[in-house]
């Protein structure tokens, strides 16, 4: 800033605050998963089990056919509303199926 009102860098000269860098502001912490929340969600998931659409997805994934996995993705997208969420759900259920197979 130059302090002059008619040039490219126009405006009042100020010193930028050093205490709160832009990426460390409280607003950037919103939505971050904490340990306690993660634990609570795991317990609830363990007690309640899978939702009906998740059970259907698991059955599609267990077949191992790529076309069935795509159908599972489309089902998740319809239920969850976005492609990104459906990918996350499919990966979560694939890991769930693999963990089941390991236990057996």
Secondary structure by P-SEA (a helix, b strand, c coil): cccccccccccbbbbcccccccccccccccccccaaaaaaaaaaaaaacccaaaaaaaaaaaaccaaaaaaaaaaaaaaaccaaaaaaaaaaaaaaaaaaaaac
